[in-house]
Amino acid sequence: MILGAGAVSGLLQYVFTGGRVTATNQAALESMAKAGGASLLFVILLAVVVAPLVEELIFRGVILNYFFKDGPWWLNVVLSGVLFGYFHVFQQFQFLPMLQYSLMGVALAVVYKKTKQIQYSMLTHMLNNSVAAISLISIALHH
């Protein structure tokens, strides 16, 4: 689902902008990664371990369980995903990156709702961010 969300988002970005739109928070991570060394290690640790743990506890553990516990499960999943997307772009709002993050948030919420165990959405989030961390390592090595 996350790969599909990324593909749909990438296609929409290409259709509407003629290229890929880099989210502001992603650009900040890439900038820190370019410094290499301890900065790169910090960024990877933050992106692969800390952010997935904290974000899943907030968006699935708290928001989905306490604020969106009533109503149709699919609506709760979508609302949780949209909040997740907004969280990633709120400093500088960008619609297409928000859409990409929202779709990812929906996919993670579905994992959580289907398994009823937050560690599975955490691990899925970590795996997704690990793939993204490979690009950060590449940026640091080629800078």
C-alpha positions in Angstrom: 0.0 0.0 0.0 2.8 2.4 0.8 4.6 1.7 -2.5 1.3 2.2 -4.3 0.7 5.5 -2.4 4.2 6.7 -3.4 3.6 5.7 -7.0 0.2 7.5 -7.2 1.6 10.6 -5.5 4.7 10.6 -7.8 2.4 10.4 -10.8 0.2 13.2 -9.6 3.3 15.3 -8.9 4.6 14.7 -12.4 1.2 15.5 -14.0 0.6 18.7 -12.1 4.1 20.1 -11.7 6.2 18.4 -14.4 8.5 16.8 -11.9 8.9 15.6 -8.3 8.1 17.9 -5.4 10.4 17.5 -2.4 8.7 18.0 0.9 10.3 20.6 3.1 11.0 18.2 5.9 12.6 15.8 3.4 14.8 18.6 2.1 15.9 19.4 5.7 16.8 15.7 6.3 18.8 15.7 3.0 20.6 18.9 4.0 21.6 17.4 7.3 22.7 14.1 5.6 25.0 16.1 3.3 27.1 17.0 6.4 28.0 13.3 6.7 29.5 11.8 9.8 27.6 12.2 13.0 24.9 14.3 11.3 24.2 11.5 8.9 24.1 9.0 11.7 21.8 11.2 13.7 19.4 11.7 10.7 19.3 8.0 10.0 18.6 7.1 13.7 15.9 9.8 13.8 14.3 8.7 10.6 14.5 5.0 10.9 14.0 4.5 14.7 12.8 7.5 16.6 10.2 9.0 14.2 8.4 5.7 13.5 8.1 4.9 17.2 6.9 8.3 18.2 4.7 8.9 15.2 3.0 5.6 15.5 2.4 6.1 19.2 0.8 9.4 18.5 -1.1 8.8 15.3 -2.2 5.2 15.8 -1.9 4.7 19.5 -3.4 7.9 20.7 -5.3 9.6 17.8 -6.8 6.5 16.3 -7.6 4.8 19.6 -8.9 7.8 21.6 -10.1 10.5 19.2 -11.2 8.4 16.3 -12.5 5.3 18.1 -16.2 5.8 17.2 -17.6 5.8 13.7 -16.8 3.8 10.7 -13.3 2.3 10.9 -12.4 3.5 7.3 -13.3 7.1 8.2 -11.1 6.9 11.3 -8.3 5.5 9.2 -8.6 8.3 6.6 -8.8 11.0 9.3 -5.7 9.6 11.1 -3.9 9.5 7.7 -4.7 13.0 6.8 -3.5 14.3 10.2 -0.3 12.3 9.7 0.1 13.9 6.3 -0.5 17.4 7.7 1.9 16.9 10.5 4.7 16.3 7.9 4.0 19.6 6.0 2.5 22.0 8.6 5.6 24.2 8.7 5.4 24.9 5.0 2.2 23.6 3.6 2.6 21.6 0.3 -0.5 19.8 -1.0 1.2 17.1 -3.1 3.7 16.0 -0.4 0.8 16.1 2.1 -1.1 13.8 -0.1 1.8 11.4 -0.2 2.3 11.4 3.5 -1.5 11.1 4.1 -1.7 8.0 1.9 1.2 6.5 3.8 -0.6 7.4 7.0 -3.7 5.6 5.8 -1.6 2.5 4.9 0.0 2.5 8.3 -3.4 2.9 10.0 -4.8 0.0 8.0 -1.9 -2.2 9.2 -2.7 -1.2 12.7 -6.4 -1.7 12.4 -6.1 -5.1 10.8 -3.5 -6.4 13.2 -4.6 -4.6 16.3 -1.0 -4.4 17.4 1.0 -1.2 17.1 4.3 -2.9 16.7 3.3 -4.0 13.2 2.6 -0.4 12.0 5.9 0.7 13.8 7.9 -2.0 11.9 6.2 -1.1 8.6 7.0 2.5 9.2 10.6 1.7 10.1 11.0 -0.4 6.9 9.6 2.4 4.8 11.9 4.9 6.3 14.9 2.5 6.0 14.4 2.5 2.3 14.3 6.3 2.3 17.4 6.3 4.4 19.3 4.6 1.7 18.8 7.7 -0.5 20.1 9.8 2.4 23.3 7.7 2.6 23.7 8.0 -1.2 23.3 11.8 -0.9 26.0 11.9 1.8 28.4 9.7 -0.1 28.0 11.7 -3.4 28.2 15.1 -1.9 
